[in-house]
Amino acid sequence: MSKRLFTIVLTLVLILPNALPVWAQQTASAVVAGKLLEVKVPAPALKGNMLGEPAELNAAIYLPPSYETDASKRYPTVYLLHGFTGNYKAWINGGYQKMNLQTTMDSLIKDGKIREMIVVAPNAWSHYGGAFYTNSVVTGNWEDYIYRDLVQYVDANYRTINSGESRGIAGHSMGGYGALVLGMRHPEVFSAVYAMSPCCTAIEGDMSEANPVWLKVLRLKTKDELKLRPQSFDDFFVIAFVALSTSLSPNPNAAPIQAHFPFKETSPNGAAASLEKHEPTYTRWRSQMPAYMVEEKEPNLRKLRGLFIDYGEKEEFSHIVIGANQFSKALSDRRIPHTLEVYGKGDHGSRIRERIETRVFQFFSERLLFPQ
């Protein structure tokens, strides 16, 4: 080996390790093998719901590599919410581009790209495919389950850092909506929020009265007409609108669907059926959508350590694109720090694993409070 080449190699050996943050050096040198647990979590907030949802739910919990070797160490926690008609297994059994949460986390930690953290993926599959992580007298108090029952269970049974500054929440689609609303309402519990292609941020585009599928919803005669495994966009919107209605505007006395709807059918002067806003339900929906909640929740939003929203440039659901931009504008108008990123070649369901691996956990690694 020439003297010059020897000098270059020696310089790399001496300098490159010190170029990494201390936590990255420690992680890269450690034996990397985390653990994924599947547990049952008591859900007292769901007791007595009208749809018969169980009061005990499954969840997947990822524990980082040093969890079993260093009993004195505590960790930040990230809660990962799945989308509509899905369940927690989407994160661990290949639901998002063959994603496996343990493999993903182990790889990111081993490569020094993120710090060690606990990840919790709760199950939120329900009677109509999802209850949008909100409280409802019909579907049950899913908001209370996530921010209270689930968080208390995890903090009581695992070595978390029991502080909102060390707790984040993320989700895709319905889970993105849940992450935003839970973060806006409970910043003392979740101090950093990442919403991937969040649905339902605004009642615009294909969620508005311009979508003729609302007529199908309003004309339902029995629950048997619903398709819980939709085969078309129309099928999807029907079940999604029913689930949203029982979650955002429940009506225990209505039949066949126990909900008020934000639109009603009209036929003015014998013309073809059309839709118009149905008050006060329409306003009630708006009050629970992030794009219209910014003014009310501004003090809470300013408490967050980080807020990130993204969607793909080929997003199929128009209300997601419109709502994300309206939400971002409302935040910008009040100078509330956040990031809105539109990524290339992505539609609603594609590239989710890639975003998890290149954006989501790096975001939490930077924004959450870690031990020294």
HELIX and SHEET records of a PDB file:
HELIX    1   1 LYS A    3  ALA A   19  1                                  17    
HELIX    2   2 VAL A   22  SER A   29  1                                   8    
HELIX    3   3 PRO A   44  LEU A   46  5                                   3    
HELIX    4   4 PRO A   65  TYR A   67  5                                   3    
HELIX    5   5 TYR A   88  TRP A   91  5                                   4    
HELIX    6   6 LEU A  101  LYS A  110  1                                  10    
HELIX    7   7 TRP A  142  ASP A  144  1                                   3    
HELIX    8   8 TYR A  145  LEU A  150  3                                   6    
HELIX    9   9 VAL A  151  ASN A  157  1                                   7    
HELIX   10  10 GLY A  164  SER A  166  5                                   3    
HELIX   11  11 MET A  174  ARG A  185  1                                  12    
HELIX   12  12 GLY A  205  MET A  207  5                                   3    
HELIX   13  13 VAL A  213  LEU A  218  1                                   6    
HELIX   14  14 LYS A  223  GLU A  225  5                                   3    
HELIX   15  15 PHE A  233  LEU A  248  1                                  16    
HELIX   16  16 PRO A  268  GLY A  270  5                                   3    
HELIX   17  17 THR A  281  ARG A  286  1                                   6    
HELIX   18  18 PRO A  290  MET A  293  1                                   4    
HELIX   19  19 GLU A  298  LEU A  301  1                                   4    
HELIX   20  20 SER A  318  ASP A  333  1                                  16    
HELIX   21  21 ILE A  352  ARG A  355  1                                   4    
HELIX   22  22 ILE A  356  VAL A  360  3                                   5    
HELIX   23  23 PHE A  361  ARG A  367  1                                   7    
SHEET    1   A 8 LYS A  35  PRO A  42  0                                        
SHEET    2   A 8 GLU A  56  LEU A  63 -1                                        
SHEET    3   A 8 ILE A 118  PRO A 122 -1                                        
SHEET    4   A 8 THR A  77  LEU A  81  1                                        
SHEET    5   A 8 ARG A 167  HIS A 172  1                                        
SHEET    6   A 8 ALA A 192  MET A 196  1                                        
SHEET    7   A 8 GLY A 306  GLY A 312  1                                        
SHEET    8   A 8 THR A 339  TYR A 343  1                                        
SHEET    1   B 2 ASN A 135  SER A 136  0                                        
SHEET    2   B 2 GLY A 140  ASN A 141 -1                                        
SHEET    1   C 2 PHE A 263  THR A 266  0                                        
SHEET    2   C 2 SER A 274  LYS A 277 -1                                        
END                                                                             
